[in-house]
Amino acid sequence: MVDVVSVGELPPVGDVPQRMHAQVVRSDRLGDPVKAFRVEEIETPRPGKKEVLVAVMAAGLNFNNVWAARGVPIDVIAARKAQGSTHDFHIGGSDASGIVYAVGDGVEDIKIGDEVVVHPGFWDPNDPDVLAGRDPMLANSAQIWGYNTNFGSFAQFCLAYDHQILPKAKHLTWEEAAAPTLVGTTAYRMLHGWHGHTVQKGDVVLVWGGSGGVGSQAIQIAKEAGALPIAVVSDARKGEYCKSLGAVGFIDRREFNHWGQPPHWTDDKGQKAWTVQARAFGKKIWDVLGEKRSPQIVIEHPGEDTIPTSIFVCNAGGMVVICAGTTGYSAVVDLRYHWVRQKRLQGSHGTNTEQAKAYNDLVIAKRIGPCMGEVRSFDQVGQAHQDMMNGKLAHGNTTILVGAPEAGLGVSN
């Protein structure tokens, strides 16, 4: 057994090194990601029951590890230690493509040498809710792999449960395959996971941050279902990118200034000014469509800045479905537009395996593309998260090369 190999190299398949290189966050350096992440050499984990060890070829970047690096809203390391973890560090990364190097007891239909991707839905297989057949992402043990859990994809080897392992699409490179799974399965659950409000042919779907990770996948999934996605973006270049993915048009949010908490309902003057802007935003939707139709589904993740507008413009009986709060968590909703028009505000988190498989099948069938915008080297993990936090990444998804060769570095076309 080898002791350790350099980043970019792999030992023979099935030969697990004693130690590995990892991009590590520790509690005593939480803050800006560029300083929080450091390369360290640590012991390679070994798979337990129902677990799979994957040699990471490439890892996807997601905003969740901006939060982990900053310790906002929680210090994930301290939270896990409070639950009994013995590890005083965090290895993030919720997207991976790679090769199976070891399997634990009870793992079936997955073998050493398989080329795979990892989906981020993590739960205890013995959780009573899971055993009872409930949606596992609603179980008490449900977590997001590589954020709530340790040994994610920013290392030479990652550790996941067997239910998270999916076949890699053969037509994708390692970096392309690592790009979309978290955001894609998240978007799939948002659009297909909520009974009574699943996306239907002809539905108008408003997608905030259309050129980003979740947005770029949501546009494609909505289009695949025969819906009419409209992107909200911050410039025309991003809007045209969204149209290339299947959006019927876009709205430039810079044309409006009513973001954040709206004036209190007792502030008549402020309410009127806010409503003028909100109605103008809604009219933009009609202008894009060429008819007076409102979104049946709104794909939300900014949260605090945008929820009031999302609820306002959502169609009567429609759904605003939210998976994050990148502008803040203290969102204010004018309940008059919510209850009188009988709209649904639905939280959505992660994916279950059924949804992940359905999404991955679309990728394998070339119905959904990975939208890979940029590729960085392993030593750029901290800077890449810093750039993500500051809105400086290319549109689409960014991936980090780990075991894969560095020929693909740069911005993708």
Secondary structure, DSSP 8 states (H G I E B T S, - for coil): --S---TT---STT---SEEEEEEB-GGG-SSHHHH-EEEEEE-----TTEEEEEEEEEE--THHHHHHHT-S--HHHHHHHTT----SB---SEEEEEEEEE-TT--S--TT-EEEE--EE--TT-HHHHTT--GGGSTT-EETTTTSSS-SSBSEEEEEGGGEEE--TTS-HHHHHSSHHHHHHHHHHHHSSTT----TT-EEEEETTTSHHHHHHHHHHHHTT-EEEEEESSHHHHHHHHHHT-SEEEEGGG----SS---TT-HHHHHHHHHHHHHHHHHHHHHHTS----SEEEE-S-TTTHHHHHHHS-TT-EEEE---TT-S-----HHHHHTTT-EEEE--S--HHHHHHHHHHHHTTSS---EEEEE-GGGHHHHHHHHHTT-S-SSEEEEESSS-GGG-EE--
